[in-house]
Structure formats: C-alpha cells, structure tokens
Amino acid sequence: MSCILGLVCALPVHPEVCDRGCHPTTTQQRHLQFSHVLELQNKSIAPWTLKPSHFDKHIPEAYCHECLDPCLKSEAIQVQVYFTQPKRNLTTGSVTYCLCTYKLAVGCTCVRRSAAEMSSRSCTFRSQESS
C-alpha cells in the first residue's frame, strides 16, 4: 500500500524518484485540495500572494513580496510534497506508480540581508545584545 498526502491507496509504487517533469495526472490526485488555515499573508511583515502552483493548478503556492522593512529580504517557506505518478509498461500494459516530490512555497518570512546588501540600502545591523 502507498500513502498519498494522507489518502491510503492500494497502488504499486516504485521506490525510484520520477523525472523532473512529473505532474499528478490521476483523478484521485486532482481531488486533493490544499488551503491555508490562517490568512497570515496580509498580516505578515513578509506579505505574499497565493496563486496556482506550477505543480498543480488546484494547489495554491505562495509568491513573496518585498518585506515591509527594507533592511530585510523576503524568502519563501517551503515544504516538500510527495505524490505518485503513473508509469505504463509499454510491453505488458500494466501501470505502476513512482514517487515524485515537489517543493511547495506555503508562506514567506523576512531574513537579514548580507552585509553588502545592507550597506547599499543604508541599513545598520542592531545586535540583539544591545536591546
């Protein structure tokens, strides 16, 4: 048995990872819906927009905007999503499934810029010890 994002399936899964161009194509996988529990994207100092992902149009992905503090830069928070992709054996006609992965951006956070980036933006680093 294999498990797809919480759904249990009785499908043969090959342990090898699929090629980079794999996309979920089965009806069962297309019924999976992802939603953000909290609407944090408008409250965050690293705001983001949710758009359909390159992985699947039914799964929203976060696209980062600039941090509200210009001395910080916005970076995506990613999770690795696992799914299976059907592979048909051309000789026998049987279908097996191989495990694929995709890094999905679920939100954004602000991180410190490098020293060079900070100097070009007239930013000063404030040590946590001085507060």
N, CA, C and O atoms as CSV, one atom per row, in Angstrom:
chain,resi,resn,atom,element,x,y,z
A,1,MET,N,N,0.842,-1.189,0.000
A,1,MET,CA,C,0.000,0.000,0.000
A,1,MET,C,C,0.877,1.239,0.000
A,1,MET,O,O,1.990,1.226,0.525
A,2,SER,N,N,0.379,2.284,-0.579
A,2,SER,CA,C,1.111,3.544,-0.557
A,2,SER,C,C,0.209,4.621,0.007
A,2,SER,O,O,-1.014,4.479,0.020
A,3,CYS,N,N,0.804,5.671,0.460
A,3,CYS,CA,C,0.044,6.754,1.076
A,3,CYS,C,C,0.323,8.044,0.315
A,3,CYS,O,O,1.484,8.407,0.130
A,4,ILE,N,N,-0.711,8.736,-0.124
A,4,ILE,CA,C,-0.559,9.996,-0.845
A,4,ILE,C,C,-1.173,11.096,-0.005
A,4,ILE,O,O,-2.396,11.202,0.076
A,5,LEU,N,N,-0.336,11.924,0.628
A,5,LEU,CA,C,-0.818,13.080,1.366
A,5,LEU,C,C,-2.016,12.756,2.245
A,5,LEU,O,O,-3.007,13.486,2.247
A,6,GLY,N,N,-1.926,11.676,2.980
A,6,GLY,CA,C,-2.983,11.326,3.904
A,6,GLY,C,C,-4.041,10.393,3.333
A,6,GLY,O,O,-4.860,9.880,4.095
A,7,LEU,N,N,-4.059,10.155,2.040
A,7,LEU,CA,C,-5.008,9.214,1.455
A,7,LEU,C,C,-4.306,7.882,1.252
A,7,LEU,O,O,-3.199,7.837,0.715
A,8,VAL,N,N,-4.945,6.796,1.679
A,8,VAL,CA,C,-4.336,5.482,1.528
A,8,VAL,C,C,-4.824,4.867,0.228
A,8,VAL,O,O,-6.021,4.858,-0.061
A,9,CYS,N,N,-3.886,4.358,-0.546
A,9,CYS,CA,C,-4.221,3.770,-1.843
A,9,CYS,C,C,-3.586,2.391,-1.931
A,9,CYS,O,O,-2.522,2.147,-1.362
A,10,ALA,N,N,-4.236,1.509,-2.637
A,10,ALA,CA,C,-3.677,0.176,-2.864
A,10,ALA,C,C,-3.067,0.134,-4.261
A,10,ALA,O,O,-3.535,-0.613,-5.120
A,11,LEU,N,N,-2.042,0.918,-4.488
A,11,LEU,CA,C,-1.399,1.012,-5.791
A,11,LEU,C,C,0.065,0.628,-5.664
A,11,LEU,O,O,0.711,1.015,-4.690
A,12,PRO,N,N,0.618,-0.131,-6.627
A,12,PRO,CA,C,2.044,-0.454,-6.559
A,12,PRO,C,C,2.888,0.800,-6.806
A,12,PRO,O,O,2.684,1.508,-7.793
A,13,VAL,N,N,3.824,1.067,-5.913
A,13,VAL,CA,C,4.668,2.256,-6.038
A,13,VAL,C,C,6.116,1.825,-6.158
A,13,VAL,O,O,6.617,1.065,-5.330
A,14,HIS,N,N,6.787,2.311,-7.192
A,14,HIS,CA,C,8.207,2.040,-7.359
A,14,HIS,C,C,8.988,2.987,-6.467
A,14,HIS,O,O,8.613,4.153,-6.341
A,15,PRO,N,N,10.067,2.522,-5.842
A,15,PRO,CA,C,10.827,3.393,-4.948
A,15,PRO,C,C,11.628,4.473,-5.663
A,15,PRO,O,O,12.018,5.458,-5.037
A,16,GLU,N,N,11.882,4.311,-6.968
A,16,GLU,CA,C,12.700,5.321,-7.639
A,16,GLU,C,C,11.924,6.627,-7.777
A,16,GLU,O,O,10.696,6.639,-7.860
A,17,VAL,N,N,12.671,7.713,-7.800
A,17,VAL,CA,C,12.063,9.029,-7.954
A,17,VAL,C,C,11.844,9.287,-9.437
A,17,VAL,O,O,12.689,8.941,-10.263
A,18,CYS,N,N,10.712,9.894,-9.774
A,18,CYS,CA,C,10.380,10.179,-11.176
A,18,CYS,C,C,11.276,11.272,-11.730
A,18,CYS,O,O,12.031,11.920,-11.004
A,19,ASP,N,N,11.169,11.453,-13.024
A,19,ASP,CA,C,11.911,12.535,-13.657
A,19,ASP,C,C,11.342,13.882,-13.209
A,19,ASP,O,O,10.252,13.942,-12.641
A,20,ARG,N,N,12.085,14.963,-13.468
A,20,ARG,CA,C,11.697,16.301,-13.012
A,20,ARG,C,C,10.365,16.774,-13.567
A,20,ARG,O,O,9.695,17.591,-12.935
A,21,GLY,N,N,9.970,16.290,-14.712
A,21,GLY,CA,C,8.761,16.799,-15.340
A,21,GLY,C,C,7.488,16.098,-14.908
A,21,GLY,O,O,6.490,16.157,-15.626
A,22,CYS,N,N,7.487,15.436,-13.757
A,22,CYS,CA,C,6.298,14.682,-13.390
A,22,CYS,C,C,5.233,15.579,-12.777
A,22,CYS,O,O,5.535,16.522,-12.045
A,23,HIS,N,N,3.995,15.270,-13.089
A,23,HIS,CA,C,2.844,16.012,-12.582
A,23,HIS,C,C,1.770,15.011,-12.201
A,23,HIS,O,O,1.659,13.964,-12.839
A,24,PRO,N,N,0.967,15.304,-11.168
A,24,PRO,CA,C,-0.109,14.378,-10.829
A,24,PRO,C,C,-1.133,14.357,-11.964
A,24,PRO,O,O,-1.555,15.407,-12.449
A,25,THR,N,N,-1.524,13.168,-12.376
A,25,THR,CA,C,-2.437,13.089,-13.511
A,25,THR,C,C,-3.675,12.260,-13.226
A,25,THR,O,O,-4.596,12.245,-14.043
A,26,THR,N,N,-3.729,11.574,-12.106
A,26,THR,CA,C,-4.890,10.731,-11.855
A,26,THR,C,C,-6.027,11.553,-11.271
A,26,THR,O,O,-5.805,12.583,-10.635
A,27,THR,N,N,-7.244,11.084,-11.496
A,27,THR,CA,C,-8.428,11.767,-10.965
A,27,THR,C,C,-8.338,11.863,-9.454
A,27,THR,O,O,-8.682,12.889,-8.868
A,28,GLN,N,N,-7.877,10.796,-8.828
A,28,GLN,CA,C,-7.790,10.777,-7.370
A,28,GLN,C,C,-6.884,11.893,-6.861
A,28,GLN,O,O,-7.222,12.554,-5.878
A,29,GLN,N,N,-5.754,12.115,-7.500
A,29,GLN,CA,C,-4.836,13.153,-7.056
A,29,GLN,C,C,-5.398,14.541,-7.320
A,29,GLN,O,O,-5.127,15.464,-6.552
A,30,ARG,N,N,-6.161,14.710,-8.369
A,30,ARG,CA,C,-6.714,16.024,-8.685
A,30,ARG,C,C,-7.773,16.455,-7.685
A,30,ARG,O,O,-8.083,17.643,-7.600
A,31,HIS,N,N,-8.335,15.524,-6.928
A,31,HIS,CA,C,-9.344,15.876,-5.937
A,31,HIS,C,C,-8.722,16.403,-4.649
A,31,HIS,O,O,-9.435,16.908,-3.782
A,32,LEU,N,N,-7.419,16.295,-4.513
A,32,LEU,CA,C,-6.760,16.822,-3.322
A,32,LEU,C,C,-6.832,18.339,-3.348
A,32,LEU,O,O,-6.493,18.960,-4.356
A,33,GLN,N,N,-7.264,18.934,-2.267
A,33,GLN,CA,C,-7.364,20.390,-2.183
A,33,GLN,C,C,-6.527,20.861,-1.000
A,33,GLN,O,O,-6.580,20.277,0.082
A,34,PHE,N,N,-5.770,21.901,-1.213
A,34,PHE,CA,C,-4.970,22.488,-0.157
A,34,PHE,C,C,-5.517,23.869,0.135
A,34,PHE,O,O,-5.894,24.598,-0.782
A,35,SER,N,N,-5.561,24.230,1.394
A,35,SER,CA,C,-5.973,25.587,1.741
A,35,SER,C,C,-5.177,26.025,2.960
A,35,SER,O,O,-4.781,25.203,3.787
A,36,HIS,N,N,-4.953,27.307,3.060
A,36,HIS,CA,C,-4.259,27.848,4.217
A,36,HIS,C,C,-5.274,28.017,5.339
A,36,HIS,O,O,-6.362,28.550,5.123
A,37,VAL,N,N,-4.920,27.565,6.529
A,37,VAL,CA,C,-5.836,27.609,7.661
A,37,VAL,C,C,-5.999,29.038,8.161
A,37,VAL,O,O,-7.112,29.468,8.462
A,38,LEU,N,N,-4.908,29.769,8.250
A,38,LEU,CA,C,-4.949,31.156,8.711
A,38,LEU,C,C,-4.609,32.083,7.560
A,38,LEU,O,O,-3.762,31.760,6.726
A,39,GLU,N,N,-5.246,33.199,7.512
A,39,GLU,CA,C,-4.964,34.182,6.463
A,39,GLU,C,C,-3.841,35.111,6.938
A,39,GLU,O,O,-4.077,36.283,7.229
A,40,LEU,N,N,-2.639,34.582,7.010
A,40,LEU,CA,C,-1.497,35.345,7.516
A,40,LEU,C,C,-0.841,36.218,6.464
A,40,LEU,O,O,-0.106,37.143,6.812
A,41,GLN,N,N,-1.082,35.955,5.192
A,41,GLN,CA,C,-0.340,36.664,4.148
A,41,GLN,C,C,-0.560,38.166,4.187
A,41,GLN,O,O,0.318,38.911,3.751
A,42,ASN,N,N,-1.693,38.647,4.689
A,42,ASN,CA,C,-1.949,40.088,4.753
A,42,ASN,C,C,-1.527,40.708,6.081
A,42,ASN,O,O,-1.514,41.932,6.211
A,43,LYS,N,N,-1.180,39.878,7.075
A,43,LYS,CA,C,-0.771,40.375,8.387
A,43,LYS,C,C,0.747,40.329,8.570
A,43,LYS,O,O,1.279,40.941,9.497
A,44,SER,N,N,1.427,39.626,7.715
A,44,SER,CA,C,2.855,39.375,7.861
A,44,SER,C,C,3.698,40.578,7.443
A,44,SER,O,O,3.280,41.372,6.600
A,45,ILE,N,N,4.904,40.709,8.044
A,45,ILE,CA,C,5.841,41.734,7.566
A,45,ILE,C,C,6.547,41.246,6.298
A,45,ILE,O,O,7.307,41.985,5.671
A,46,ALA,N,N,6.281,39.988,5.933
A,46,ALA,CA,C,6.754,39.413,4.667
A,46,ALA,C,C,5.518,38.961,3.892
A,46,ALA,O,O,5.267,37.760,3.785
A,47,PRO,N,N,4.741,39.902,3.351
A,47,PRO,CA,C,3.489,39.518,2.701
A,47,PRO,C,C,3.703,38.677,1.446
A,47,PRO,O,O,4.750,38.744,0.801
A,48,TRP,N,N,2.688,37.885,1.118
A,48,TRP,CA,C,2.740,37.061,-0.075
A,48,TRP,C,C,1.353,36.959,-0.701
A,48,TRP,O,O,0.341,37.294,-0.086
A,49,THR,N,N,1.344,36.490,-1.932
A,49,THR,CA,C,0.114,36.265,-2.678
A,49,THR,C,C,0.014,34.779,-2.967
A,49,THR,O,O,1.018,34.135,-3.272
A,50,LEU,N,N,-1.185,34.231,-2.876
A,50,LEU,CA,C,-1.400,32.833,-3.228
A,50,LEU,C,C,-1.871,32.751,-4.672
A,50,LEU,O,O,-2.833,33.407,-5.071
A,51,LYS,N,N,-1.168,31.926,-5.449
A,51,LYS,CA,C,-1.515,31.716,-6.856
A,51,LYS,C,C,-1.467,30.218,-7.128
A,51,LYS,O,O,-0.836,29.478,-6.374
A,52,PRO,N,N,-2.116,29.764,-8.184
A,52,PRO,CA,C,-1.998,28.341,-8.533
A,52,PRO,C,C,-0.525,27.979,-8.749
A,52,PRO,O,O,0.225,28.738,-9.363
A,53,SER,N,N,-0.128,26.832,-8.243
A,53,SER,CA,C,1.276,26.432,-8.354
A,53,SER,C,C,1.579,25.862,-9.732
A,53,SER,O,O,0.674,25.505,-10.487
A,54,HIS,N,N,2.870,25.785,-10.045
A,54,HIS,CA,C,3.318,25.141,-11.282
A,54,HIS,C,C,3.092,23.638,-11.184
A,54,HIS,O,O,2.971,22.945,-12.194
A,55,PHE,N,N,3.038,23.146,-9.947
A,55,PHE,CA,C,2.863,21.726,-9.659
A,55,PHE,C,C,1.452,21.263,-10.023
A,55,PHE,O,O,1.286,20.236,-10.682
A,56,ASP,N,N,0.438,22.018,-9.595
A,56,ASP,CA,C,-0.959,21.661,-9.853
A,56,ASP,C,C,-1.806,22.905,-9.667
A,56,ASP,O,O,-1.674,23.600,-8.660
A,57,LYS,N,N,-2.670,23.191,-10.617
A,57,LYS,CA,C,-3.462,24.422,-10.558
A,57,LYS,C,C,-4.436,24.448,-9.389
A,57,LYS,O,O,-4.932,25.518,-9.038
A,58,HIS,N,N,-4.725,23.305,-8.777
A,58,HIS,CA,C,-5.645,23.242,-7.645
A,58,HIS,C,C,-4.948,23.477,-6.308
A,58,HIS,O,O,-5.612,23.585,-5.277
A,59,ILE,N,N,-3.636,23.557,-6.315
A,59,ILE,CA,C,-2.871,23.728,-5.077
A,59,ILE,C,C,-2.250,25.112,-5.078
A,59,ILE,O,O,-1.399,25.400,-5.920
A,60,PRO,N,N,-2.659,25.992,-4.139
A,60,PRO,CA,C,-2.094,27.345,-4.115
A,60,PRO,C,C,-0.649,27.345,-3.625
A,60,PRO,O,O,-0.264,26.552,-2.766
A,61,GLU,N,N,0.133,28.247,-4.187
A,61,GLU,CA,C,1.532,28.402,-3.801
A,61,GLU,C,C,1.775,29.862,-3.460
A,61,GLU,O,O,1.198,30.755,-4.080
A,62,ALA,N,N,2.631,30.102,-2.473
A,62,ALA,CA,C,2.929,31.466,-2.031
A,62,ALA,C,C,3.979,32.104,-2.934
A,62,ALA,O,O,5.001,31.492,-3.245
A,63,TYR,N,N,3.713,33.343,-3.352
A,63,TYR,CA,C,4.668,34.149,-4.112
A,63,TYR,C,C,4.986,35.370,-3.264
A,63,TYR,O,O,4.100,36.170,-2.962
A,64,CYS,N,N,6.254,35.514,-2.877
A,64,CYS,CA,C,6.673,36.534,-1.909
A,64,CYS,C,C,6.728,37.934,-2.508
A,64,CYS,O,O,7.084,38.122,-3.672
A,65,HIS,N,N,6.362,38.921,-1.670
A,65,HIS,CA,C,6.526,40.337,-1.988
A,65,HIS,C,C,7.680,40.864,-1.132
A,65,HIS,O,O,8.231,40.122,-0.319
A,66,GLU,N,N,8.045,42.114,-1.302
A,66,GLU,CA,C,9.112,42.715,-0.500
A,66,GLU,C,C,8.703,42.780,0.970
A,66,GLU,O,O,7.526,42.946,1.290
A,67,CYS,N,N,9.680,42.647,1.854
A,67,CYS,CA,C,9.424,42.819,3.288
A,67,CYS,C,C,9.057,44.273,3.559
A,67,CYS,O,O,9.488,45.174,2.839
A,68,LEU,N,N,8.262,44.497,4.595
A,68,LEU,CA,C,7.893,45.858,4.958
A,68,LEU,C,C,9.101,46.640,5.463
A,68,LEU,O,O,9.143,47.864,5.335
A,69,ASP,N,N,10.083,45.945,6.036
A,69,ASP,CA,C,11.341,46.556,6.467
A,69,ASP,C,C,12.337,46.403,5.318
A,69,ASP,O,O,12.706,45.275,4.989
A,70,PRO,N,N,12.784,47.496,4.695
A,70,PRO,CA,C,13.674,47.385,3.535
A,70,PRO,C,C,15.046,46.798,3.857
A,70,PRO,O,O,15.791,46.440,2.944
A,71,CYS,N,N,15.390,46.695,5.130
A,71,CYS,CA,C,16.676,46.111,5.510
A,71,CYS,C,C,16.612,44.580,5.560
A,71,CYS,O,O,17.632,43.921,5.761
A,72,LEU,N,N,15.435,44.030,5.381
A,72,LEU,CA,C,15.256,42.581,5.364
A,72,LEU,C,C,14.850,42.147,3.960
A,72,LEU,O,O,14.363,42.949,3.163
A,73,LYS,N,N,15.062,40.857,3.669
A,73,LYS,CA,C,14.619,40.342,2.370
A,73,LYS,C,C,13.658,39.181,2.597
A,73,LYS,O,O,13.761,38.439,3.574
A,74,SER,N,N,12.742,39.052,1.684
A,74,SER,CA,C,11.699,38.038,1.786
A,74,SER,C,C,12.163,36.727,1.165
A,74,SER,O,O,12.728,36.709,0.072
A,75,GLU,N,N,11.918,35.633,1.877
A,75,GLU,CA,C,12.243,34.306,1.358
A,75,GLU,C,C,11.071,33.373,1.597
A,75,GLU,O,O,10.373,33.478,2.605
A,76,ALA,N,N,10.867,32.472,0.672
A,76,ALA,CA,C,9.750,31.527,0.749
A,76,ALA,C,C,10.007,30.458,1.805
A,76,ALA,O,O,11.137,30.003,1.986
A,77,ILE,N,N,8.948,30.068,2.494
A,77,ILE,CA,C,8.965,28.924,3.402
A,77,ILE,C,C,8.420,27.759,2.586
A,77,ILE,O,O,7.290,27.812,2.101
A,78,GLN,N,N,9.218,26.710,2.435
A,78,GLN,CA,C,8.837,25.612,1.550
A,78,GLN,C,C,8.630,24.309,2.311
A,78,GLN,O,O,9.278,24.050,3.325
A,79,VAL,N,N,7.724,23.507,1.803
A,79,VAL,CA,C,7.540,22.140,2.287
A,79,VAL,C,C,7.709,21.218,1.085
A,79,VAL,O,O,7.441,21.600,-0.054
A,80,GLN,N,N,8.154,20.011,1.361
A,80,GLN,CA,C,8.313,19.046,0.278
A,80,GLN,C,C,7.040,18.206,0.203
A,80,GLN,O,O,6.651,17.567,1.181
A,81,VAL,N,N,6.400,18.212,-0.956
A,81,VAL,CA,C,5.157,17.483,-1.182
A,81,VAL,C,C,5.484,16.218,-1.965
A,81,VAL,O,O,6.237,16.252,-2.938
A,82,TYR,N,N,4.910,15.106,-1.526
A,82,TYR,CA,C,5.108,13.833,-2.216
A,82,TYR,C,C,3.825,13.449,-2.945
A,82,TYR,O,O,2.729,13.631,-2.417
A,83,PHE,N,N,3.961,12.926,-4.140
A,83,PHE,CA,C,2.818,12.419,-4.882
A,83,PHE,C,C,3.300,11.289,-5.775
A,83,PHE,O,O,4.501,11.105,-5.970
A,84,THR,N,N,2.360,10.543,-6.309
A,84,THR,CA,C,2.737,9.454,-7.209
A,84,THR,C,C,2.349,9.808,-8.637
A,84,THR,O,O,1.390,10.540,-8.880
A,85,GLN,N,N,3.116,9.271,-9.566
A,85,GLN,CA,C,2.848,9.478,-10.984
A,85,GLN,C,C,2.723,8.114,-11.652
A,85,GLN,O,O,3.572,7.246,-11.450
A,86,PRO,N,N,1.670,7.918,-12.447
A,86,PRO,CA,C,1.512,6.632,-13.126
A,86,PRO,C,C,2.550,6.456,-14.242
A,86,PRO,O,O,2.852,7.393,-14.981
A,87,LYS,N,N,3.077,5.255,-14.345
A,87,LYS,CA,C,4.001,4.885,-15.425
A,87,LYS,C,C,3.474,3.590,-16.051
A,87,LYS,O,O,3.337,2.575,-15.369
A,88,ARG,N,N,3.185,3.635,-17.333
A,88,ARG,CA,C,2.652,2.450,-18.020
A,88,ARG,C,C,3.806,1.664,-18.645
A,88,ARG,O,O,4.668,2.225,-19.321
A,89,ASN,N,N,3.797,0.359,-18.402
A,89,ASN,CA,C,4.756,-0.538,-19.027
A,89,ASN,C,C,4.273,-0.790,-20.450
A,89,ASN,O,O,3.210,-1.378,-20.647
A,90,LEU,N,N,5.044,-0.349,-21.443
A,90,LEU,CA,C,4.628,-0.466,-22.843
A,90,LEU,C,C,4.543,-1.915,-23.317
A,90,LEU,O,O,3.816,-2.220,-24.263
A,91,THR,N,N,5.280,-2.799,-22.668
A,91,THR,CA,C,5.263,-4.207,-23.065
A,91,THR,C,C,4.029,-4.922,-22.531
A,91,THR,O,O,3.321,-5.596,-23.280
A,92,THR,N,N,3.774,-4.771,-21.233
A,92,THR,CA,C,2.670,-5.509,-20.601
A,92,THR,C,C,1.386,-4.689,-20.494
A,92,THR,O,O,0.307,-5.258,-20.331
A,93,GLY,N,N,1.484,-3.377,-20.581
A,93,GLY,CA,C,0.306,-2.523,-20.428
A,93,GLY,C,C,-0.061,-2.241,-18.983
A,93,GLY,O,O,-0.992,-1.483,-18.712
A,94,SER,N,N,0.672,-2.853,-18.044
A,94,SER,CA,C,0.357,-2.634,-16.627
A,94,SER,C,C,0.819,-1.241,-16.190
A,94,SER,O,O,1.728,-0.655,-16.778
A,95,VAL,N,N,0.175,-0.736,-15.157
A,95,VAL,CA,C,0.506,0.591,-14.639
A,95,VAL,C,C,1.097,0.451,-13.243
A,95,VAL,O,O,0.523,-0.212,-12.378
A,96,THR,N,N,2.232,1.073,-13.034
A,96,THR,CA,C,2.815,1.190,-11.700
A,96,THR,C,C,2.962,2.676,-11.411
A,96,THR,O,O,2.813,3.506,-12.308
A,97,TYR,N,N,3.248,3.003,-10.189
A,97,TYR,CA,C,3.354,4.396,-9.771
A,97,TYR,C,C,4.721,4.636,-9.155
A,97,TYR,O,O,5.216,3.824,-8.374
A,98,CYS,N,N,5.319,5.754,-9.512
A,98,CYS,CA,C,6.596,6.099,-8.897
A,98,CYS,C,C,6.408,7.349,-8.043
A,98,CYS,O,O,5.539,8.179,-8.310
A,99,LEU,N,N,7.226,7.464,-7.031
A,99,LEU,CA,C,7.121,8.553,-6.073
A,99,LEU,C,C,7.827,9.794,-6.600
A,99,LEU,O,O,8.988,9.728,-7.002
A,100,CYS,N,N,7.130,10.923,-6.599
A,100,CYS,CA,C,7.682,12.196,-7.060
A,100,CYS,C,C,7.637,13.200,-5.914
A,100,CYS,O,O,6.838,13.059,-4.989
A,101,THR,N,N,8.487,14.200,-5.979
A,101,THR,CA,C,8.491,15.246,-4.956
A,101,THR,C,C,8.427,16.613,-5.619
A,101,THR,O,O,8.831,16.783,-6.770
A,102,TYR,N,N,7.914,17.582,-4.875
A,102,TYR,CA,C,7.836,18.961,-5.337
A,102,TYR,C,C,7.987,19.857,-4.123
A,102,TYR,O,O,7.351,19.615,-3.097
A,103,LYS,N,N,8.819,20.890,-4.218
A,103,LYS,CA,C,8.957,21.860,-3.133
A,103,LYS,C,C,7.900,22.935,-3.330
A,103,LYS,O,O,7.903,23.638,-4.340
A,104,LEU,N,N,6.996,23.062,-2.362
A,104,LEU,CA,C,5.861,23.968,-2.446
A,104,LEU,C,C,6.040,25.107,-1.450
A,104,LEU,O,O,6.225,24.862,-0.258
A,105,ALA,N,N,5.987,26.346,-1.923
A,105,ALA,CA,C,6.084,27.520,-1.044
A,105,ALA,C,C,4.731,27.718,-0.370
A,105,ALA,O,O,3.715,27.878,-1.046
A,106,VAL,N,N,4.718,27.708,0.969
A,106,VAL,CA,C,3.469,27.837,1.721
A,106,VAL,C,C,3.341,29.187,2.415
A,106,VAL,O,O,2.279,29.508,2.948
A,107,GLY,N,N,4.390,29.967,2.416
A,107,GLY,CA,C,4.377,31.289,3.040
A,107,GLY,C,C,5.720,31.946,2.831
A,107,GLY,O,O,6.586,31.412,2.137
A,108,CYS,N,N,5.892,33.120,3.440
A,108,CYS,CA,C,7.155,33.848,3.301
A,108,CYS,C,C,7.584,34.383,4.659
A,108,CYS,O,O,6.757,34.596,5.546
A,109,THR,N,N,8.870,34.594,4.805
A,109,THR,CA,C,9.418,35.169,6.026
A,109,THR,C,C,10.496,36.172,5.649
A,109,THR,O,O,11.046,36.120,4.549
A,110,CYS,N,N,10.793,37.081,6.560
A,110,CYS,CA,C,11.856,38.061,6.326
A,110,CYS,C,C,13.129,37.587,7.007
A,110,CYS,O,O,13.099,37.140,8.153
A,111,VAL,N,N,14.237,37.684,6.303
A,111,VAL,CA,C,15.543,37.310,6.843
A,111,VAL,C,C,16.502,38.476,6.654
A,111,VAL,O,O,16.263,39.365,5.837
A,112,ARG,N,N,17.593,38.462,7.421
A,112,ARG,CA,C,18.588,39.535,7.285
A,112,ARG,C,C,19.273,39.457,5.938
A,112,ARG,O,O,19.506,38.374,5.401
A,113,ARG,N,N,19.586,40.605,5.412
A,113,ARG,CA,C,20.347,40.690,4.160
A,113,ARG,C,C,21.826,40.497,4.468
A,113,ARG,O,O,22.242,40.567,5.625
A,114,SER,N,N,22.617,40.253,3.428
A,114,SER,CA,C,24.065,40.162,3.591
A,114,SER,C,C,24.606,41.555,3.916
A,114,SER,O,O,23.913,42.552,3.715
A,115,ALA,N,N,25.831,41.624,4.415
A,115,ALA,CA,C,26.440,42.914,4.770
A,115,ALA,C,C,26.494,43.842,3.557
A,115,ALA,O,O,26.239,45.040,3.685
A,116,ALA,N,N,26.821,43.305,2.387
A,116,ALA,CA,C,26.900,44.129,1.171
A,116,ALA,C,C,25.530,44.698,0.806
A,116,ALA,O,O,25.415,45.870,0.450
A,117,GLU,N,N,24.500,43.871,0.894
A,117,GLU,CA,C,23.151,44.345,0.585
A,117,GLU,C,C,22.697,45.403,1.590
A,117,GLU,O,O,22.028,46.371,1.227
A,118,MET,N,N,23.068,45.209,2.856
A,118,MET,CA,C,22.649,46.157,3.893
A,118,MET,C,C,23.310,47.512,3.692
A,118,MET,O,O,22.665,48.545,3.871
A,119,SER,N,N,24.596,47.526,3.321
A,119,SER,CA,C,25.284,48.807,3.143
A,119,SER,C,C,24.724,49.571,1.948
A,119,SER,O,O,24.684,50.801,1.965
A,120,SER,N,N,24.296,48.860,0.917
A,120,SER,CA,C,23.726,49.535,-0.249
A,120,SER,C,C,22.333,50.097,0.044
A,120,SER,O,O,21.837,50.935,-0.708
A,121,ARG,N,N,21.709,49.649,1.114
A,121,ARG,CA,C,20.381,50.134,1.486
A,121,ARG,C,C,20.433,51.034,2.720
A,121,ARG,O,O,19.387,51.363,3.280
A,122,SER,N,N,21.601,51.429,3.143
A,122,SER,CA,C,21.781,52.270,4.335
A,122,SER,C,C,21.150,51.642,5.569
A,122,SER,O,O,20.487,52.320,6.353
A,123,CYS,N,N,21.361,50.359,5.729
A,123,CYS,CA,C,20.833,49.642,6.888
A,123,CYS,C,C,21.945,49.438,7.897
A,123,CYS,O,O,23.106,49.265,7.527
A,124,THR,N,N,21.594,49.458,9.150
A,124,THR,CA,C,22.562,49.149,10.199
A,124,THR,C,C,22.070,47.926,10.938
A,124,THR,O,O,20.879,47.787,11.217
A,125,PHE,N,N,23.001,47.042,11.251
A,125,PHE,CA,C,22.661,45.830,11.984
A,125,PHE,C,C,22.591,46.161,13.458
A,125,PHE,O,O,23.537,46.707,14.024
A,126,ARG,N,N,21.478,45.833,14.080
A,126,ARG,CA,C,21.315,46.035,15.517
A,126,ARG,C,C,21.470,44.698,16.213
A,126,ARG,O,O,20.699,43.769,15.976
A,127,SER,N,N,22.463,44.609,17.065
A,127,SER,CA,C,22.704,43.374,17.792
A,127,SER,C,C,21.583,43.141,18.796
A,127,SER,O,O,21.060,44.091,19.379
A,128,GLN,N,N,21.217,41.886,18.999
A,128,GLN,CA,C,20.191,41.558,19.985
A,128,GLN,C,C,20.692,41.830,21.395
A,128,GLN,O,O,19.893,42.051,22.304
A,129,GLU,N,N,22.014,41.816,21.587
A,129,GLU,CA,C,22.582,42.051,22.909
A,129,GLU,C,C,22.390,43.492,23.352
A,129,GLU,O,O,22.326,43.760,24.552
A,130,SER,N,N,22.297,44.434,22.407
A,130,SER,CA,C,22.201,45.844,22.769
A,130,SER,C,C,20.793,46.242,23.181
A,130,SER,O,O,20.600,47.356,23.667
A,131,SER,N,N,19.796,45.367,23.004
A,131,SER,CA,C,18.435,45.739,23.383
A,131,SER,C,C,18.105,45.399,24.804
A,131,SER,O,O,16.991,45.657,25.258
